[in-house]
Amino acid sequence: MDDVSAKVASTRASKGLSIDGQGNVRRDVAAAAEPAAVAASLCEFLGPLLGVELRPLSARAMASSSGLVGLVTIRADEGGSVSFVTGTATEASAAEAVAIAVLRALEVEDGLLVAAGRRWARHPDVTTVTVMTPDTSHLLKGNAHDGDEHWALLGTLSGPGRLSVRTQEGEMLVLGLAEVAISLSIARSSPIIDRVHRWMIDVEARVSEDLC
Amino acid sequence: MLIIIGLVLLAVGAIWWERNRRRRRSRVAAGLVSTDPAVRAQALREVSSVGLRPWAPLLLSRIQEVDDEALLGELVWVIAACQWEPADDPSIVQLRLWARQRSGSDLTALAEAAMVPNPPATPMSPAVTSTPAPQPLTPPAVPEASTVLSSPTSVVVTAPQAALGAAQVAEPAARPSPAPASPSGPKPALVNAIEDALGRPVLAVEFVPAPRRPQPAPHPDPESGGSANGQFDRVGAVPPSRVADLDAG
């Protein structure tokens, strides 16, 4: 392992953040961790995976009758379009409350692939986006026929991995994790194909090592 | 002398500013409790542009005393429209928790509700939306680690460890394109499976398995009949040995 690889591995390990086989953000947040540090590390981890530059503006936990209420405000810069998102969560520990508040603010509480899939779906060259679990298929964009094709394509995978299929009409890219997969149909020769491809590599590289 | 005049002007300005601010807050506070929907809407619009903080105590008392559904809906709306405001005040937190409980949804749904153009009597624009403008994702630039051998209907299976390592450290590189058509030959099994699944021919296929990593011993689930470690049942459509064959071939 060269220096850069070692540094990457060290950084990932120290933050205790990864993606599990269901596409959820897995975190080993110490209960005593500072809320600001928790929010900052989550934003740093999720920003590249969502294609957004994230900066936590405030992160704090306040005591309430039902536990600790985590409150976060995050600045999201997406290609110059700045927005502010907030999230709240009530948990037993301040760090966990803030962590969940960040996930809610960024809409990744239901899984990273769904949140990222919604973003990819906004691109005009992306014709179909499907997120699939072992027994369900969620069509985020496109028609039912294309969604069925994605489902059929998933059946040809021998295991988790990345599949790309080029046809006359376009390209289909599939990222399969242990228990969830995302599939996108993209118009042929679209520049976004490379981006999706690299994004899939990046997500796969962050899958927690014991759940792949 | 000039310094004294400057100080006096500053003092006059400060007094004017403070009076103006108080008058504005009083007007908005009066508007919030007005029975006239138009006046109320004006006040709500002002709150959504300034923030909840100055009127948080009043809004807290309003949510206690008001029982009219329409008025409560307006309060939910204005709280959702002020999500840009940092939640560093207990009153604001209380208001948001109330709004969330009342709407039965999370803050995102509230923000969407805030974008409805006709909540109170007159349309208002939320200060900030929670949905960024459509933009392509810009993940870290990483290269494709696999070596594409594609011809029309070719399969590539690459070493997963190499792919992972390169994904983390290498410089950006363009994704390789399929090579020109090669002499015809038997199609790999995966290509056949994909063409069967899609019901049409494909030009190129590339499959890069996930990196093999240590994992706990499988626990077969006889009830589901699924794969041992909870993976996709349908993933087993192509046995792993076929991938190995393709790799070797």
Boltz contact constraints between the chains, C-beta under 6 A:
constraints:
  - contact:
      token1: [A, 4]
      token2: [B, 169]
      max_distance: 6.0
  - contact:
      token1: [A, 5]
      token2: [B, 169]
      max_distance: 6.0
  - contact:
      token1: [A, 8]
      token2: [B, 168]
      max_distance: 6.0
  - contact:
      token1: [A, 48]
      token2: [B, 139]
      max_distance: 6.0
  - contact:
      token1: [A, 48]
      token2: [B, 140]
      max_distance: 6.0
  - contact:
      token1: [A, 51]
      token2: [B, 137]
      max_distance: 6.0
  - contact:
      token1: [A, 51]
      token2: [B, 138]
      max_distance: 6.0
  - contact:
      token1: [A, 58]
      token2: [B, 86]
      max_distance: 6.0
  - contact:
      token1: [A, 58]
      token2: [B, 88]
      max_distance: 6.0
  - contact:
      token1: [A, 71]
      token2: [B, 87]
      max_distance: 6.0
  - contact:
      token1: [A, 73]
      token2: [B, 86]
      max_distance: 6.0
  - contact:
      token1: [A, 76]
      token2: [B, 132]
      max_distance: 6.0
  - contact:
      token1: [A, 78]
      token2: [B, 132]
      max_distance: 6.0
  - contact:
      token1: [A, 78]
      token2: [B, 135]
      max_distance: 6.0
  - contact:
      token1: [A, 79]
      token2: [B, 135]
      max_distance: 6.0
  - contact:
      token1: [A, 81]
      token2: [B, 132]
      max_distance: 6.0
  - contact:
      token1: [A, 81]
      token2: [B, 133]
      max_distance: 6.0
  - contact:
      token1: [A, 83]
      token2: [B, 132]
      max_distance: 6.0
  - contact:
      token1: [A, 84]
      token2: [B, 84]
      max_distance: 6.0
  - contact:
      token1: [A, 84]
      token2: [B, 128]
      max_distance: 6.0
  - contact:
      token1: [A, 85]
      token2: [B, 130]
      max_distance: 6.0
  - contact:
      token1: [A, 86]
      token2: [B, 83]
      max_distance: 6.0
  - contact:
      token1: [A, 86]
      token2: [B, 87]
      max_distance: 6.0
  - contact:
      token1: [A, 86]
      token2: [B, 107]
      max_distance: 6.0
  - contact:
      token1: [A, 119]
      token2: [B, 137]
      max_distance: 6.0
  - contact:
      token1: [A, 122]
      token2: [B, 134]
      max_distance: 6.0
  - contact:
      token1: [A, 123]
      token2: [B, 136]
      max_distance: 6.0
  - contact:
      token1: [A, 134]
      token2: [B, 232]
      max_distance: 6.0
  - contact:
      token1: [A, 134]
      token2: [B, 233]
      max_distance: 6.0
  - contact:
      token1: [A, 149]
      token2: [B, 198]
      max_distance: 6.0
  - contact:
      token1: [A, 152]
      token2: [B, 197]
      max_distance: 6.0
  - contact:
      token1: [A, 153]
      token2: [B, 197]
      max_distance: 6.0
  - contact:
      token1: [A, 155]
      token2: [B, 234]
      max_distance: 6.0
  - contact:
      token1: [A, 155]
      token2: [B, 237]
      max_distance: 6.0
  - contact:
      token1: [A, 156]
      token2: [B, 193]
      max_distance: 6.0
  - contact:
      token1: [A, 156]
      token2: [B, 194]
      max_distance: 6.0
  - contact:
      token1: [A, 156]
      token2: [B, 197]
      max_distance: 6.0
  - contact:
      token1: [A, 156]
      token2: [B, 237]
      max_distance: 6.0
  - contact:
      token1: [A, 156]
      token2: [B, 238]
      max_distance: 6.0
  - contact:
      token1: [A, 157]
      token2: [B, 235]
      max_distance: 6.0
  - contact:
      token1: [A, 158]
      token2: [B, 238]
      max_distance: 6.0
  - contact:
      token1: [A, 158]
      token2: [B, 240]
      max_distance: 6.0
  - contact:
      token1: [A, 158]
      token2: [B, 243]
      max_distance: 6.0
  - contact:
      token1: [A, 159]
      token2: [B, 209]
      max_distance: 6.0
  - contact:
      token1: [A, 159]
      token2: [B, 235]
      max_distance: 6.0
  - contact:
      token1: [A, 160]
      token2: [B, 210]
      max_distance: 6.0
  - contact:
      token1: [A, 161]
      token2: [B, 207]
      max_distance: 6.0
  - contact:
      token1: [A, 161]
      token2: [B, 208]
      max_distance: 6.0
  - contact:
      token1: [A, 161]
      token2: [B, 209]
      max_distance: 6.0
  - contact:
      token1: [A, 161]
      token2: [B, 210]
      max_distance: 6.0
  - contact:
      token1: [A, 162]
      token2: [B, 208]
      max_distance: 6.0
  - contact:
      token1: [A, 163]
      token2: [B, 207]
      max_distance: 6.0
  - contact:
      token1: [A, 164]
      token2: [B, 206]
      max_distance: 6.0
  - contact:
      token1: [A, 165]
      token2: [B, 194]
      max_distance: 6.0
  - contact:
      token1: [A, 165]
      token2: [B, 202]
      max_distance: 6.0
  - contact:
      token1: [A, 165]
      token2: [B, 205]
      max_distance: 6.0
  - contact:
      token1: [A, 166]
      token2: [B, 203]
      max_distance: 6.0
  - contact:
      token1: [A, 166]
      token2: [B, 204]
      max_distance: 6.0
  - contact:
      token1: [A, 167]
      token2: [B, 202]
      max_distance: 6.0
  - contact:
      token1: [A, 178]
      token2: [B, 231]
      max_distance: 6.0
  - contact:
      token1: [A, 179]
      token2: [B, 230]
      max_distance: 6.0
  - contact:
      token1: [A, 192]
      token2: [B, 136]
      max_distance: 6.0
  - contact:
      token1: [A, 194]
      token2: [B, 175]
      max_distance: 6.0
  - contact:
      token1: [A, 195]
      token2: [B, 136]
      max_distance: 6.0
  - contact:
      token1: [A, 197]
      token2: [B, 175]
      max_distance: 6.0
  - contact:
      token1: [A, 198]
      token2: [B, 139]
      max_distance: 6.0
  - contact:
      token1: [A, 198]
      token2: [B, 142]
      max_distance: 6.0
  - contact:
      token1: [A, 199]
      token2: [B, 137]
      max_distance: 6.0
  - contact:
      token1: [A, 199]
      token2: [B, 139]
      max_distance: 6.0
  - contact:
      token1: [A, 201]
      token2: [B, 142]
      max_distance: 6.0
  - contact:
      token1: [A, 201]
      token2: [B, 167]
      max_distance: 6.0
  - contact:
      token1: [A, 202]
      token2: [B, 139]
      max_distance: 6.0
  - contact:
      token1: [A, 202]
      token2: [B, 140]
      max_distance: 6.0
  - contact:
      token1: [A, 205]
      token2: [B, 164]
      max_distance: 6.0
  - contact:
      token1: [A, 205]
      token2: [B, 167]
      max_distance: 6.0
  - contact:
      token1: [A, 205]
      token2: [B, 168]
      max_distance: 6.0
  - contact:
      token1: [A, 209]
      token2: [B, 213]
      max_distance: 6.0
  - contact:
      token1: [A, 212]
      token2: [B, 210]
      max_distance: 6.0
  - contact:
      token1: [A, 212]
      token2: [B, 213]
      max_distance: 6.0
